[in-house]
Amino acid sequence: MSDPDKDKARNREIAENESERQTVSDIRVSGWAIAAAVVIGLAAVGWVLLHNN
């Protein structure tokens, strides 16, 4: 039978690792969302400038 203290420590470490992985993933997704918004914004500004005769 395993030691409950070791199980708790292992579970805590797994949870911390998963939390870190989730944070990195969230930052990566946010970065892509910001980049997409900037590209769309620049395209809109360019379109307005081209059609503002």
CYANA upper distance limits for C-alpha pairs under 8 A (distance plus 0.5 A):
  2 SER  CA      6 LYS  CA      8.06
  2 SER  CA      7 ASP  CA      7.82
  3 ASP  CA      7 ASP  CA      6.87
  4 PRO  CA      8 LYS  CA      6.64
  5 ASP  CA      9 ALA  CA      6.70
  6 LYS  CA     10 ARG  CA      6.54
  7 ASP  CA     11 ASN  CA      6.52
  8 LYS  CA     12 ARG  CA      6.54
  9 ALA  CA     13 GLU  CA      6.69
 10 ARG  CA     14 ILE  CA      6.69
 11 ASN  CA     15 ALA  CA      6.62
 12 ARG  CA     16 GLU  CA      6.70
 13 GLU  CA     17 ASN  CA      6.70
 14 ILE  CA     18 GLU  CA      6.63
 15 ALA  CA     19 SER  CA      6.54
 16 GLU  CA     20 GLU  CA      6.70
 17 ASN  CA     21 ARG  CA      6.71
 18 GLU  CA     22 GLN  CA      6.61
 19 SER  CA     23 THR  CA      6.68
 20 GLU  CA     24 VAL  CA      6.78
 21 ARG  CA     25 SER  CA      6.70
 22 GLN  CA     26 ASP  CA      6.59
 23 THR  CA     27 ILE  CA      6.70
 24 VAL  CA     28 ARG  CA      6.70
 25 SER  CA     29 VAL  CA      6.72
 26 ASP  CA     30 SER  CA      6.55
 27 ILE  CA     31 GLY  CA      6.55
 28 ARG  CA     32 TRP  CA      6.93
 29 VAL  CA     33 ALA  CA      6.73
 30 SER  CA     34 ILE  CA      6.62
 31 GLY  CA     35 ALA  CA      6.66
 32 TRP  CA     36 ALA  CA      6.58
 33 ALA  CA     37 ALA  CA      6.66
 34 ILE  CA     38 VAL  CA      6.68
 35 ALA  CA     39 VAL  CA      6.75
 36 ALA  CA     40 ILE  CA      6.65
 37 ALA  CA     41 GLY  CA      6.49
 38 VAL  CA     42 LEU  CA      6.57
 39 VAL  CA     43 ALA  CA      6.62
 40 ILE  CA     44 ALA  CA      6.68
 41 GLY  CA     45 VAL  CA      6.70
 42 LEU  CA     46 GLY  CA      6.53
 43 ALA  CA     47 TRP  CA      6.56
 44 ALA  CA     48 VAL  CA      6.70
 45 VAL  CA     49 LEU  CA      6.68
 46 GLY  CA     50 LEU  CA      6.63
 47 TRP  CA     51 HIS  CA      6.66
 48 VAL  CA     52 ASN  CA      6.35
